[in-house]
Amino acid sequence: MKLLKAFWKRLKSPSKAAVGVVLFMGFAGGLLFWGAFNTGMEATNTEEFCSGCHAPIVAEIKETIHYSNRSGVRAICSDCHVPHEWSDKIVRKVQASKELFAHYVLKTIDTPEKFEERRAHLAEREWSRMKGNDSLECRNCHEFEYMDFSEQGSRSAKQHSTALANGDKTCVDCHKGIAHKLPDMQGVEGWQ
């Protein structure tokens, strides 16, 4: 009993050295956790990681202007599908963990055939997400206020200066399939 009281007394009034050691260990542990967490976040933003489940999609982008163009700027999967702001990125990564579960555990898209079968559903879900955030990922590279309408075709200039400018539409409303083959949307409710 005496030993227990001494223990609690020591716990209630620790030495300065003990407090310093605990604070240092907490700080070092926090740095290690943050480093490991950030490394994991960046590892899941690579084409190699994405192609583990989405190989057909990753191959498709190689045929687009987002992959190879005159300016040498190349977009990878995470540029268009993961927000750049940290808090938005965390939310998207949590959502993506469900996709990993579906691929590796439920095996819903673990073959090219299963992927094609669900392609329309996956595209609709992604378009809905992008519309919901006002095409945030597109706007990471394409700043609407810096567009030079005089360099665009007349139809594009008209659309950009009206529908986008007044907020009726967002990038994904008109640019579905800009980097990927459009799925067969016949029979998908609400598709025009």
Beta strands, then each sheet from edge to edge (+ up, - down):
end
